Amino acid sequence: MGDNSKEAVRKGSFFKGLKNEFKKIIWPDRKDVVKETVVVTIISVIVGLIIVVVDMIINIGVNFLVNL
């Protein structure tokens, strides 16, 4: 029965430590979140456009080679 109390103490200290670690987190404010969201969205659109252009070029090249 002593093992169960040791396990309970471990769990308690684990969650206490977890709570203390969460207190150390510096959460971003709304302004930073909005800025980073806009940047990620713009970069995603740019990468998507690059993929579309490269895909079209490859498609044209493959069609050219097939029709030779």
HELIX and SHEET records of a PDB file:
HELIX    1   1 GLY A    2  LYS A   24  1                                  23    
HELIX    2   2 ARG A   30  VAL A   66  1                                  37    
END                                                                             
